[in-house]
Amino acid sequence: MGEGPMISEVAHTVVAALPLSDTGAHLTGLAAPKTVDTNGIISFLASKIAPILLAVLGLIFIGRANKGEVSRVLTSSVIAIVGLVFIGGAVTLLFLGGYLVDLIFK
């Protein structure tokens, strides 16, 4: 019957000895984790990266058209347009999901 408190004491000793234990974090006063600004990341990608990628695609298409590979240019153009539609759909679903979460958890 005396084993319960002994096991509990050993467990507390082991937890206190761990370098990353919760008790050590509370004693040192670590700061709360910071959040990531996803709106800033999305606006950066939309304003800086997307135009560069579209310009590169345009240069590739112009280069292929100059070589007479019109069928490849048309195929690549359709693939690029479908990709842009998927990206637009993903952004729309992102806003729709945020709206639904706000609506449900109000």
Secondary structure, DSSP 8 states (H G I E B T S, - for coil): -THHHHHHHHHHHHHHHSTT-HHHHHHHT--------HHHHHHHIIIIIHHHHHHHHHHHHHHHHHTT-HHHHHHHHHHHHHHHHHHHHHHHHHHHHHHHHHHHT-
